[in-house]
């Protein structure tokens, strides 16, 4: 899909590793997405989700050794699409993550952008 035809979708990055978060941010900006913020903790992610104005979320399944399942549940309750990024296989995670799409790390920028475009609501593409 031609990115120039897509309205800039607002994406939240939930990632606790600063270098990975910055790489994801750069990749999204290069693909013409708007990065709302980067959340490195469950608390910050939940606060940003509560504030609204998000189109989708890139979600690391593990933040500082803790499952980000509460974030996945909050996203599912709001009907917000999310893409789970994890070094573990999908079946090794709690059911909370099943509402989202999944990519195992390391995932290429092409894979991430393609799947993110796929999960976005039609009016954002």
Secondary structure by P-SEA (a helix, b strand, c coil): cccccccbbbbbbbcccaaaaaaaaaaaaaaccccccccccaaaaaaaaaaccccccccccccccccaaaaaaaaaaacbbbbbbccccccccccccccbbbbcccccaaaaaaaaaaacccccc
